[in-house]
Amino acid sequence: MCMQTPQGNQIFVLHQITAIMSEDRSIIEAAYLTGFEPSADDLTETALYEEAVQFLTETTVLTK
């Protein structure tokens, strides 16, 4: 939903950013739950997200 007020558009964008950040955190949490360990303790949230995605896409969680 996009409001027509000048601040309404800002609220819409903020809502979208919050939704994306929430999704990023869920991906990071999923990676941790499947054994992910980051390469460093001081990664930015973006770097942590990228490592988590890489881990989840390159790791086979299911075994034969």
C-alpha positions, 0 to 999 in steps of 0.5 A: 500500500502506497500513501499519497502524502509526501511522508507516505512514500517514505513510510512505504519505502521504510516498510519495504526496507524493514521487510527485506532486512527481516528476510535477511535475518531469517536467512542468517538464522536458517544458516546458523541452524544448519551449522553455519559459522561466519568467517569472522566475528566482526562482519557487517550485516551485509557480509554476514548475509552473503556468507550465509546465503553462500553456505546455504546454497553450497551446503548439502543439508540432506544426506543420502 
